[in-house]
């Protein structure tokens, strides 16, 4: 366990005991932990100023809470605590993102666990919002200076140590896991070499290898293993979702951009166990794999809060204080 995770466990445990007044340990996979809430106190993971409204929103939108949403270190809970109060503060979001996305004129709407326009399943995954399907933790609809519309999909990370590993590589249904370590063969014939294509029928490689796909195909075989085997799996799926939304003329969005927001002290997240092309930072490596690097943006939670803090309206003072007390932000 990293020093960062230990520090965050202590911070949220202090909040649980001293602010919430909860001393009982919660359980995860049958084991008790001090930084986890009991099941019946799961809603206390949300700021009281949004608790009822956020739960009602998830219910109305048929969004699944993550199974660990009673964990005080849940990235979904922090994401909701951070962005839900801002879904009515669109001018603040516009000011922050206008300097990060060229041509952005105004943020218009905030979505949680976004899977694309209603009725679409671009990646043929089935599932639902927040469960068994590529779901952007946050999505921002915005109007451009040129009169077009765009959407930014964001993957949100808190204490996680990586961006997800391909489930097909460890699935019991994958009877030849060694093929995941032969990147050139996978690129030459993904229908034979990738478990996600056969039998899962995922279109990931079709999109990636298409002439207008978002990735630079010459970068996909820099290592012997499949580039999505260890570190880029979530990045790949979200980038493809953004690409498909932009490509779909019926979506209403002329631009689809993907990005990552993460805790600035989480050094482990930015240090891959398996370097790619000599690069250990997954965000740097991923930007290098894209044909259009400006289709990918990154920033820290602290970047956003520092920007807002300098312009903090009085109505957000309690929210700002809550984030400091619970998370040390």
N, C-alpha and C positions, 0 to 999 in steps of 0.2 A: 504494500500500500504506500503510495507516495505521500510526502510531507503535506502536499496540498490537500489531498483527500482527508488525511488525518485532521488537519486544521479545520476543514469545512465540517467534518463530522462533529467536532467539538463545538463549533459555532452554532450549528443548528440544534444540537442536543441541549445546549444552554438555553436557546430560545424555547425549545419544547418544554423544558422543566420550569424555567423562571418566568416566561411570558405566558405560555399556554397553560401552565400549571399541570402538565401531564407527566407523571413519573413512570407510568406503566410502559414497558417495552412492547414494541410491535414485532411481528415476525415476518420473515421473508424466507421462502422455501423451507419452512419448518424451524428456522433458527431465530432466536430473539436478538434484537439489536436496539440500542438506546436511541439511535437516530431515526427510528421508524415508528410511526404512529400506530396505535391499535386500530384495527379495521373500522370500528365504530366511530373513530375520530378522524377518518380520512379527509373530510372536508376542511379540517383545520389547517391543512397544508396550503390553503389559499388565503390570501389577505382578506380580512373581514369586509373591506370596502367593495370587494367584487364577488365574494363567496357565492351568494345566491344567484347573482346574474350570470356568472361563469358556468355554474352547474346547469342553470336553465338553458343557456346557449348550447352547451354540449348535448343536452337532451333534445332540444328542438332540432339541432342539426344532425342528430344520429351519429355523434362522434364518440368513439370509445376512449375512455380513460386508460392509460397504461396500467398494467397490473401492479406496477411499483409506485403508483401515484400517492401511496401513503408513506413513501420514503421521503424524508425531509430533504434529501439530495436529488429527488426526482427532477430531471431536466424539463419534463413536461410541466410540472407544477411551477418551476421557476419561470419558464417561458410564459405561462399564463399570468403569473403574478407580475411579470415585467410588461407584457404587451397588452393584456386585456384593459388595464386602465388607460392605455394610450389609444384605444380604438376610437375614442371620441376626441383625441388630441391630434387631429390630422395635420394641423399646421406645424406642430412640433416634429412630427415624422417627416413631413415634406422638407422642412429645413435641414434635417439631418441627412436624408437620403439624396437630396438634390445635389450635394457635393460628391456623391459616390456613384450616381447613375447619370450619365450624360443625357441631357434632354428631358429629364424628369421635371415636370412643372408642378404637379400636385398629387399627393397621395389621396386616394378616394375611398378606400375600404380595406379593412383588415380581416383576414380569414385565419382560422386555426385548423390544423390537420387537413390542409387543402389537397385535393386529388385531381383538380382540373375542373373545367366547366361541367355542369350537370349533364349526366348521361354519357360521359366519356370514360373510356378505360384504355388509354393510349398504350399501356404496357401489358395489357391482357393478364392482369394479376388477380382479378376478382377482388375479394375482400371488401373492406369498407373504410371509411375515414378513421385513421388511427389504428387500424388492425389489418394485418396481412395484406397491406397494399402500400405502395410508395405514397406517403402523405407528407407534404411539406409542413413542418411544425408551425410556420407562419407564412402567410402569403399576403403581399401588399399589391392591390390594384392601383395603378397610377395613370394619370393623363400626361401625355408628352407635350413639349412645346410646339411640336409640329401637328398637334391635333389627333394623333394616334393614341392608342391605349397600350399599356404594358402591364406585366405582372412579374413580381419578384418573389421567388420561392426561397425560403430560408430554412436551413437545417440548424437546429439549436443544440449546443453542447454545453454541459456544465462540468461534471466530474468524470465523464467518460474518458477512456484512454485511447480510443480509436474511432474510426468512422465506419465500422462494421465490416465483417468478413462474409464472403459468399457462403450462404447456407448450403448450396449445392455441393461445395467442396467437402463438406463433412456429413452430408446426408447418407443415411443407410441405403437409400435407393441408388446412389452413385457407386456402382460396382467397380469402377476403375478410377480411383482418385488420383492415380499417377498422371492422368491426362491433364489435370489442372496445373501440372508443372511443365507443360510443353506449350509455351505461348505461341510459337510459330505455327504449330500444328493446329491450335485452336483457331487462329486467325484464318488459316487456309481453309478449314472446314469446320466451322462451329457447330453445324448440324450433327456432326458425328462426334465431336470432341467436347462439347459443353453440355453438361447435365441439365442446365437451365433451358436449353433448346430442345433436347430430347431427354426425357419425355415431357418436360414442363411447358414447352411451347412458348417460352418468353421471347419477345421480339428484340431483346436488348442488342444482340449482335447484328441483326438486320439494320437497326438504326445506326449503330456505331460504324458499320462498314459501308453504309450507303454513301454515295458521292457527296451528299450534302449533310452528312452526319456532323456532330459538333466536335468530334475528337480527331486529332492528328494520328492517322493510322500507323504512321512510321514510328510512333512512340509506344505502341502497344506491345512490342516485343523487345523492349530494352532489357528485360530480365527473363530468365527461363520460365518463371511461373506466370500464370495468368495475371494481368495487372489488377484484377478485382478479387484475387484470391485472399489477400491479407488486409488491405487498408482502404481501398477506394470504393467499396461496394455501394455504400449509401451515397457517396458523391456522384457516382456514375448514374444511379437510378434517378436521383433528383435532377441532374443535369439533362438527362434524356427526357424527363417529364417536361421541363421548361422548354426544351427544344421542340417537342411535339406540340405543345400548346402554341408556340410561335408559328410553327409550320402549318397548323390547322387554320385555314381561312375562316372557318365557322366559329372559332373560339372568341373572336372579337379582340384578340390581343395581337398587335403587330410585333411586339417584342416579349420574349420570355427569358428572364435572367435568373440564375441560381446563385445563392450565396450561403455563407456560413457565419453564424454569430456564436462566439464562444467566450468562456471565462478567461480573462487575460493572464491569470496565474496558473493555468493548467498547462504546464510545460510538457507533461507526458503526452497530451493529445497531439502536440506538434513534433513528436519525435517517433517516427515509425520504427518498428522492430525490424522491418525488412526494407532497407533503403531502395528507392526506385530511381534508376539512372544516376546513382550517386547522391541523390537528394533524400534527406531524412524528414524534412518538413512536408507533410502531405498536402498542405494548401499551396505551397510553392510548386510542388511537383504537379498537382492537378492543374493549376493555371497554365503550366508549360505544356500540358497535353491538349489544350484547347485550340481550335483554329482561331477563335475569337476570344482572347483573354478578357475582354471587357464584358463578356457574358457571364462572368463569375466575379463576385465581390465578397470581401471578408471584412469583419470588424469585431471588436470585443464588446462584451456587455458593458465594460467600463467606458469604452468610447461613447456609447450611446448615453449612458447615465451622466458622464461628464458634460456632454453637450446639452442635455436636458437640464442638468443641475444649474448650469449657468443662466438658464432662462426659465427656471421653475416657477410655474404659476402657483398661487397660494392653495388652490384646490388639490394640488398634488403633494403638498408637504407631508401629510400623514403617510401616503404611499412611499415617498422617498425615505422617510424615517423607518418604515417597516422593512424595506430592502436592506438598509444599513444594519438594523437590529437582527434580523433573521439570517442574512447571508454575509454580513460584513461588507456590503458593497458601498 
